[in-house]
Amino acid sequence: MMTRFSNPSRRLLVGMAMVASLFAWSGPAASPAAAHEAHAGKMQTFLDTKLALRQMLPAGDQVVRRKEALSAASARWVKEALGVAVDADLYSFFLAKDASGAVTGVAMVTEFEYRHGAVSLALGLDPRGRVTQAAVLGIHEAYLPDLMRSTGKGILPGLAGLDVAGLAARAGAVNDDDQAGKVVMGRLRDMAAVLAGLDRQVRP
């Protein structure tokens, strides 16, 4: 049933409220990427994903991108065996196999929030669970000085050959006032732990 307003002044107030609500809506919300650019400038890319993967996975092997849920059992194994707490969740990663079908390496490329922007990271593991390479692929331009005072950009020296425990030790040794280092090393540790769990899952 239609609502009726007998008071003229009330009709006027309702009409004004409807007009105000129309003008208050300013269109679709900005995307996260646009919001980051507004606060932190454009994303500065130092290393292309494909070039990074070539340095992290064996040359000549077949590389496929895969999505897989890390099971609760695997997450428990990561916590108990590697000492890193990770979420049982769906992850996207790269899987390398040789001609026989054997897994020869895994890698992950992902983006994490950093202050009002984001940082893009990549990391690879060999079949022994050791880092092949780790890299900062990009960061929003406002925070490039933070990065250059800390870990640096591109392929990060001194991390290849470390296992998850070694990477965790490096992350734990970062000074508390080094925010960029805390984020980069902490996230690389977590990525390595997740990859170790996923690698264990996909092997027969």
MIVEXLO-871097 format. One record per residue (C-alpha): residue number from 0; residue in three letters; z, y, x. Coordinates in pm, 1 decimal, m for minus. Example, Ala and Ser with C-alpha at 12.3 -4.5 7.8 and 13.67 -1.06 7.14 Angstrom:
<node seq="0" type="ala" zz="780.0" yy="m450.0" xx="1230.0"/>
<node seq="1" type="ser" zz="714.0" yy="m106.0" xx="1367.0"/>
END
This chain:
<node seq="0" type="met" zz="0.0" yy="0.0" xx="0.0"/>
<node seq="1" type="met" zz="m89.4" yy="345.9" xx="130.5"/>
<node seq="2" type="thr" zz="205.9" yy="568.6" xx="220.8"/>
<node seq="3" type="arg" zz="211.6" yy="899.8" xx="36.3"/>
<node seq="4" type="phe" zz="369.6" yy="1224.1" xx="159.5"/>
<node seq="5" type="ser" zz="469.8" yy="1466.9" xx="m112.0"/>
<node seq="6" type="asn" zz="594.9" yy="1737.1" xx="125.0"/>
<node seq="7" type="pro" zz="307.0" yy="1953.4" xx="270.0"/>
<node seq="8" type="ser" zz="504.8" yy="2042.1" xx="583.0"/>
<node seq="9" type="arg" zz="570.4" yy="1675.7" xx="648.1"/>
<node seq="10" type="arg" zz="197.9" yy="1601.1" xx="618.6"/>
<node seq="11" type="leu" zz="130.7" yy="1873.1" xx="875.9"/>
<node seq="12" type="leu" zz="386.1" yy="1732.3" xx="1121.0"/>
<node seq="13" type="val" zz="245.8" yy="1381.5" xx="1090.5"/>
<node seq="14" type="gly" zz="m106.9" yy="1510.1" xx="1149.4"/>
<node seq="15" type="met" zz="2.7" yy="1704.1" xx="1458.9"/>
<node seq="16" type="ala" zz="179.1" yy="1395.4" xx="1595.9"/>
<node seq="17" type="met" zz="m134.9" yy="1184.7" xx="1551.7"/>
<node seq="18" type="val" zz="m349.3" yy="1443.0" xx="1734.1"/>
<node seq="19" type="ala" zz="m93.8" yy="1468.1" xx="2015.2"/>
<node seq="20" type="ser" zz="m89.8" yy="1090.2" xx="2056.9"/>
<node seq="21" type="leu" zz="m469.0" yy="1085.3" xx="2091.0"/>
<node seq="22" type="phe" zz="m465.8" yy="1346.4" xx="2366.4"/>
<node seq="23" type="ala" zz="m170.7" yy="1178.8" xx="2540.6"/>
<node seq="24" type="trp" zz="m381.9" yy="868.4" xx="2615.0"/>
<node seq="25" type="ser" zz="m574.2" yy="947.5" xx="2930.0"/>
<node seq="26" type="gly" zz="m788.2" yy="634.9" xx="2956.7"/>
<node seq="27" type="pro" zz="m751.7" yy="304.9" xx="3142.6"/>
<node seq="28" type="ala" zz="m482.7" yy="273.8" xx="3408.9"/>
<node seq="29" type="ala" zz="m600.3" yy="308.7" xx="3768.1"/>
<node seq="30" type="ser" zz="m658.8" yy="m16.9" xx="3956.5"/>
<node seq="31" type="pro" zz="m406.6" yy="m115.7" xx="4227.2"/>
<node seq="32" type="ala" zz="m670.9" yy="m46.9" xx="4493.3"/>
<node seq="33" type="ala" zz="m734.2" yy="303.0" xx="4357.3"/>
<node seq="34" type="ala" zz="m361.2" yy="369.6" xx="4336.3"/>
<node seq="35" type="his" zz="m318.5" yy="260.8" xx="4698.8"/>
<node seq="36" type="glu" zz="m602.0" yy="490.0" xx="4811.0"/>
<node seq="37" type="ala" zz="m443.0" yy="782.9" xx="4628.9"/>
<node seq="38" type="his" zz="m118.9" yy="734.7" xx="4822.7"/>
<node seq="39" type="ala" zz="m229.2" yy="585.6" xx="5153.7"/>
<node seq="40" type="gly" zz="m597.9" yy="660.8" xx="5203.2"/>
<node seq="41" type="lys" zz="m877.0" yy="408.1" xx="5238.0"/>
<node seq="42" type="met" zz="m836.2" yy="58.7" xx="5375.9"/>
<node seq="43" type="gln" zz="m927.2" yy="54.9" xx="5745.6"/>
<node seq="44" type="thr" zz="m1086.4" yy="m279.3" xx="5839.2"/>
<node seq="45" type="phe" zz="m1059.1" yy="m390.6" xx="6202.8"/>
<node seq="46" type="leu" zz="m1191.2" yy="m745.1" xx="6183.0"/>
<node seq="47" type="asp" zz="m1425.8" yy="m910.2" xx="5933.6"/>
<node seq="48" type="thr" zz="m1289.1" yy="m1217.4" xx="5757.0"/>
<node seq="49" type="lys" zz="m1576.5" yy="m1441.5" xx="5869.6"/>
<node seq="50" type="leu" zz="m1537.1" yy="m1336.1" xx="6232.1"/>
<node seq="51" type="ala" zz="m1163.6" yy="m1398.4" xx="6212.7"/>
<node seq="52" type="leu" zz="m1213.1" yy="m1746.9" xx="6068.5"/>
<node seq="53" type="arg" zz="m1455.7" yy="m1834.5" xx="6348.0"/>
<node seq="54" type="gln" zz="m1173.5" yy="m1772.9" xx="6593.5"/>
<node seq="55" type="met" zz="m919.3" yy="m1967.6" xx="6388.6"/>
<node seq="56" type="leu" zz="m1108.8" yy="m2282.6" xx="6289.2"/>
<node seq="57" type="pro" zz="m1310.8" yy="m2528.5" xx="6502.8"/>
<node seq="58" type="ala" zz="m1672.7" yy="m2429.0" xx="6564.4"/>
<node seq="59" type="gly" zz="m1931.2" yy="m2651.2" xx="6397.9"/>
<node seq="60" type="asp" zz="m1696.0" yy="m2803.0" xx="6141.8"/>
<node seq="61" type="gln" zz="m1747.6" yy="m2763.0" xx="5769.1"/>
<node seq="62" type="val" zz="m1525.7" yy="m2489.5" xx="5624.4"/>
<node seq="63" type="val" zz="m1452.4" yy="m2468.4" xx="5252.9"/>
<node seq="64" type="arg" zz="m1236.8" yy="m2230.0" xx="5056.1"/>
<node seq="65" type="arg" zz="m988.1" yy="m2414.5" xx="4841.8"/>
<node seq="66" type="lys" zz="m718.4" yy="m2339.3" xx="4585.6"/>
<node seq="67" type="glu" zz="m426.7" yy="m2575.3" xx="4572.8"/>
<node seq="68" type="ala" zz="m78.3" yy="m2566.8" xx="4426.6"/>
<node seq="69" type="leu" zz="195.3" yy="m2620.6" xx="4681.2"/>
<node seq="70" type="ser" zz="411.1" yy="m2879.4" xx="4508.6"/>
<node seq="71" type="ala" zz="785.4" yy="m2845.3" xx="4467.5"/>
<node seq="72" type="ala" zz="825.8" yy="m3147.3" xx="4696.2"/>
<node seq="73" type="ser" zz="614.2" yy="m2981.4" xx="4966.0"/>
<node seq="74" type="ala" zz="807.6" yy="m2655.8" xx="4930.7"/>
<node seq="75" type="arg" zz="1130.7" yy="m2851.3" xx="4983.5"/>
<node seq="76" type="trp" zz="980.4" yy="m3021.5" xx="5288.3"/>
<node seq="77" type="val" zz="882.2" yy="m2681.2" xx="5433.5"/>
<node seq="78" type="lys" zz="1236.8" yy="m2552.9" xx="5382.0"/>
<node seq="79" type="glu" zz="1404.5" yy="m2861.8" xx="5527.1"/>
<node seq="80" type="ala" zz="1163.8" yy="m2933.7" xx="5813.7"/>
<node seq="81" type="leu" zz="1057.3" yy="m2582.2" xx="5911.4"/>
<node seq="82" type="gly" zz="1346.6" yy="m2367.3" xx="5790.3"/>
<node seq="83" type="val" zz="1128.5" yy="m2128.9" xx="5587.9"/>
<node seq="84" type="ala" zz="1169.3" yy="m2078.3" xx="5212.6"/>
<node seq="85" type="val" zz="832.7" yy="m2062.7" xx="5032.9"/>
<node seq="86" type="asp" zz="730.4" yy="m2064.9" xx="4668.2"/>
<node seq="87" type="ala" zz="581.3" yy="m2369.5" xx="4498.9"/>
<node seq="88" type="asp" zz="275.5" yy="m2182.4" xx="4375.5"/>
<node seq="89" type="leu" zz="m105.5" yy="m2173.2" xx="4372.6"/>
<node seq="90" type="tyr" zz="m255.3" yy="m2065.5" xx="4706.2"/>
<node seq="91" type="ser" zz="m606.7" yy="m1993.7" xx="4831.1"/>
<node seq="92" type="phe" zz="m685.9" yy="m2113.0" xx="5183.6"/>
<node seq="93" type="phe" zz="m965.7" yy="m2234.8" xx="5410.2"/>
<node seq="94" type="leu" zz="m997.5" yy="m2598.4" xx="5511.5"/>
<node seq="95" type="ala" zz="m1204.2" yy="m2724.8" xx="5806.9"/>
<node seq="96" type="lys" zz="m1329.0" yy="m3084.5" xx="5830.6"/>
<node seq="97" type="asp" zz="m1530.1" yy="m3265.9" xx="6095.7"/>
<node seq="98" type="ala" zz="m1825.0" yy="m3501.1" xx="6033.8"/>
<node seq="99" type="ser" zz="m1588.6" yy="m3789.7" xx="5957.2"/>
<node seq="100" type="gly" zz="m1407.2" yy="m3588.8" xx="5690.9"/>
<node seq="101" type="ala" zz="m1088.4" yy="m3547.3" xx="5893.2"/>
<node seq="102" type="val" zz="m903.0" yy="m3218.1" xx="5852.7"/>
<node seq="103" type="thr" zz="m935.1" yy="m3018.6" xx="6175.4"/>
<node seq="104" type="gly" zz="m763.9" yy="m2696.1" xx="6075.2"/>
<node seq="105" type="val" zz="m644.6" yy="m2468.9" xx="5796.2"/>
<node seq="106" type="ala" zz="m642.1" yy="m2091.5" xx="5765.4"/>
<node seq="107" type="met" zz="m529.8" yy="m1826.6" xx="5521.1"/>
<node seq="108" type="val" zz="m645.6" yy="m1469.9" xx="5461.6"/>
<node seq="109" type="thr" zz="m438.8" yy="m1258.1" xx="5227.9"/>
<node seq="110" type="glu" zz="m316.4" yy="m906.6" xx="5153.2"/>
<node seq="111" type="phe" zz="43.1" yy="m791.6" xx="5120.4"/>
<node seq="112" type="glu" zz="199.4" yy="m466.4" xx="5004.9"/>
<node seq="113" type="tyr" zz="309.9" yy="m230.4" xx="5279.7"/>
<node seq="114" type="arg" zz="489.6" yy="85.7" xx="5170.4"/>
<node seq="115" type="his" zz="247.0" yy="255.3" xx="4926.4"/>
<node seq="116" type="gly" zz="m53.7" yy="61.5" xx="5056.0"/>
<node seq="117" type="ala" zz="m140.4" yy="m284.2" xx="5182.7"/>
<node seq="118" type="val" zz="m199.9" yy="m481.0" xx="5499.9"/>
<node seq="119" type="ser" zz="m452.0" yy="m766.6" xx="5529.4"/>
<node seq="120" type="leu" zz="m357.2" yy="m1063.9" xx="5749.3"/>
<node seq="121" type="ala" zz="m518.9" yy="m1387.3" xx="5864.5"/>
<node seq="122" type="leu" zz="m374.1" yy="m1693.4" xx="6035.9"/>
<node seq="123" type="gly" zz="m501.1" yy="m2037.7" xx="6135.4"/>
<node seq="124" type="leu" zz="m322.0" yy="m2363.4" xx="6219.7"/>
<node seq="125" type="asp" zz="m450.5" yy="m2663.5" xx="6411.7"/>
<node seq="126" type="pro" zz="m372.4" yy="m3025.9" xx="6309.5"/>
<node seq="127" type="arg" zz="m51.0" yy="m3015.7" xx="6514.9"/>
<node seq="128" type="gly" zz="77.0" yy="m2721.4" xx="6312.2"/>
<node seq="129" type="arg" zz="28.9" yy="m2469.2" xx="6590.4"/>
<node seq="130" type="val" zz="m121.3" yy="m2123.1" xx="6550.3"/>
<node seq="131" type="thr" zz="m485.0" yy="m2102.6" xx="6659.5"/>
<node seq="132" type="gln" zz="m498.0" yy="m1725.8" xx="6611.1"/>
<node seq="133" type="ala" zz="m328.1" yy="m1462.1" xx="6397.3"/>
<node seq="134" type="ala" zz="m473.0" yy="m1123.5" xx="6310.8"/>
<node seq="135" type="val" zz="m424.6" yy="m797.7" xx="6126.7"/>
<node seq="136" type="leu" zz="m759.0" yy="m749.7" xx="5952.6"/>
<node seq="137" type="gly" zz="m688.7" yy="m409.8" xx="5800.3"/>
<node seq="138" type="ile" zz="m438.1" yy="m156.4" xx="5670.5"/>
<node seq="139" type="his" zz="m451.1" yy="161.6" xx="5465.2"/>
<node seq="140" type="glu" zz="m527.1" yy="453.3" xx="5695.8"/>
<node seq="141" type="ala" zz="m200.2" yy="641.3" xx="5641.5"/>
<node seq="142" type="tyr" zz="m10.2" yy="352.9" xx="5802.2"/>
<node seq="143" type="leu" zz="m236.7" yy="286.3" xx="6099.9"/>
<node seq="144" type="pro" zz="2.5" yy="478.1" xx="6331.4"/>
<node seq="145" type="asp" zz="286.9" yy="245.0" xx="6220.6"/>
<node seq="146" type="leu" zz="76.0" yy="m53.9" xx="6314.0"/>
<node seq="147" type="met" zz="m30.9" yy="83.1" xx="6651.3"/>
<node seq="148" type="arg" zz="333.6" yy="150.6" xx="6743.7"/>
<node seq="149" type="ser" zz="417.1" yy="m208.5" xx="6652.9"/>
<node seq="150" type="thr" zz="200.4" yy="m520.7" xx="6654.7"/>
<node seq="151" type="gly" zz="m137.9" yy="m356.6" xx="6707.6"/>
<node seq="152" type="lys" zz="m454.8" yy="m449.0" xx="6518.3"/>
<node seq="153" type="gly" zz="m715.8" yy="m725.8" xx="6517.9"/>
<node seq="154" type="ile" zz="m631.5" yy="m1053.8" xx="6691.8"/>
<node seq="155" type="leu" zz="m264.4" yy="m1040.7" xx="6792.0"/>
<node seq="156" type="pro" zz="m193.1" yy="m1153.5" xx="7149.9"/>
<node seq="157" type="gly" zz="77.3" yy="m1403.4" xx="7236.0"/>
<node seq="158" type="leu" zz="87.3" yy="m1592.2" xx="6905.5"/>
<node seq="159" type="ala" zz="m172.6" yy="m1866.0" xx="6965.7"/>
<node seq="160" type="gly" zz="m3.3" yy="m2197.2" xx="7042.0"/>
<node seq="161" type="leu" zz="321.9" yy="m2118.3" xx="6860.1"/>
<node seq="162" type="asp" zz="448.2" yy="m2354.9" xx="6592.9"/>
<node seq="163" type="val" zz="613.5" yy="m2230.0" xx="6273.2"/>
<node seq="164" type="ala" zz="956.6" yy="m2227.2" xx="6437.8"/>
<node seq="165" type="gly" zz="822.7" yy="m2018.6" xx="6725.9"/>
<node seq="166" type="leu" zz="658.3" yy="m1776.4" xx="6485.8"/>
<node seq="167" type="ala" zz="981.4" yy="m1752.7" xx="6286.5"/>
<node seq="168" type="ala" zz="1170.2" yy="m1673.2" xx="6607.3"/>
<node seq="169" type="arg" zz="923.5" yy="m1393.7" xx="6686.7"/>
<node seq="170" type="ala" zz="964.2" yy="m1255.0" xx="6335.0"/>
<node seq="171" type="gly" zz="1342.6" yy="m1265.6" xx="6364.6"/>
<node seq="172" type="ala" zz="1332.7" yy="m1078.6" xx="6695.5"/>
<node seq="173" type="val" zz="1156.5" yy="m771.6" xx="6552.3"/>
<node seq="174" type="asn" zz="1378.8" yy="m462.0" xx="6551.4"/>
<node seq="175" type="asp" zz="1506.1" yy="m355.3" xx="6209.9"/>
<node seq="176" type="asp" zz="1356.0" yy="m6.7" xx="6249.3"/>
<node seq="177" type="asp" zz="1007.3" yy="m152.3" xx="6305.7"/>
<node seq="178" type="gln" zz="898.0" yy="m175.9" xx="5942.6"/>
<node seq="179" type="ala" zz="536.9" yy="m264.5" xx="6021.5"/>
<node seq="180" type="gly" zz="643.5" yy="m538.2" xx="6262.5"/>
<node seq="181" type="lys" zz="889.1" yy="m680.7" xx="6010.3"/>
<node seq="182" type="val" zz="622.5" yy="m703.5" xx="5740.9"/>
<node seq="183" type="val" zz="342.7" yy="m836.9" xx="5962.9"/>
<node seq="184" type="met" zz="545.7" yy="m1097.0" xx="6151.4"/>
<node seq="185" type="gly" zz="747.0" yy="m1202.0" xx="5847.0"/>
<node seq="186" type="arg" zz="434.0" yy="m1252.3" xx="5639.8"/>
<node seq="187" type="leu" zz="257.0" yy="m1441.9" xx="5918.8"/>
<node seq="188" type="arg" zz="560.1" yy="m1673.0" xx="5941.9"/>
<node seq="189" type="asp" zz="544.6" yy="m1735.4" xx="5566.3"/>
<node seq="190" type="met" zz="167.6" yy="m1794.6" xx="5577.6"/>
<node seq="191" type="ala" zz="210.9" yy="m2049.0" xx="5857.2"/>
<node seq="192" type="ala" zz="483.5" yy="m2229.6" xx="5663.3"/>
<node seq="193" type="val" zz="272.3" yy="m2246.0" xx="5346.2"/>
<node seq="194" type="leu" zz="m29.9" yy="m2367.0" xx="5544.0"/>
<node seq="195" type="ala" zz="178.4" yy="m2639.0" xx="5707.6"/>
<node seq="196" type="gly" zz="285.9" yy="m2759.3" xx="5364.1"/>
<node seq="197" type="leu" zz="m68.0" yy="m2747.3" xx="5225.1"/>
<node seq="198" type="asp" zz="m208.4" yy="m2923.7" xx="5531.9"/>
<node seq="199" type="arg" zz="43.0" yy="m3202.8" xx="5480.2"/>
<node seq="200" type="gln" zz="m59.1" yy="m3230.7" xx="5114.7"/>
<node seq="201" type="val" zz="m434.6" yy="m3254.2" xx="5168.6"/>
<node seq="202" type="arg" zz="m420.8" yy="m3521.4" xx="5437.0"/>
<node seq="203" type="pro" zz="m464.4" yy="m3882.2" xx="5314.2"/>
END
